[in-house]
Amino acid sequence: FIGILGLYFFVNPLTAVLAGLSSLVYVLAYTPMKLKSEFAVYLGAIPGAIPPVLGWTSVTGSLDSMAWVLFIFLFCWQLPHFLAISIFQAKDYMNAKICVYPNERGFLVTKWVIFIFCFLMFISSIVPFYLENASLVYFWVATALGGTFCFLGLQGFRIENDGVLMIQWARRCFVASIIYLPILLGAMIIL
């Protein structure tokens, strides 16, 4: 609450409202829903995608097209990232009674969701170039990273729907997501 007030008075009201919305969705919607439905992951991706938007609105004071692109990109990034975790931690989630895709929908559906959001993430990552908010070098970095991530997502379909190889693939997706994000965002800022 104090942080939101600080944003309101020292940054701008829009950034404060978005930060408050992020907190409310996380605490009041995502947290209770994850005990009831695997679709909670989509709600959880909303507050997870808002921080770069906060950075944008703190500087520009507006929710322009680039702010929405950042939101969509980070929303899409979180799905392969979290669903990979939910594969290699499926038993722990089951024991904690937290609903996740592998336990509720199966590994095949989870692999499809991972691939679809890898593809959407790839597409959204190149949009800043077309909005003239990123360089040609960034475009090629985004293309190489996005293509590699999509290829990694596709590899899951060559693996049986359970067992050690599935867990290894999920761990590779998780690690790749952690490497991918700072490289891509760094390229957007630096290049």
Disulfide bonds with the S-S distance in Angstrom:
none
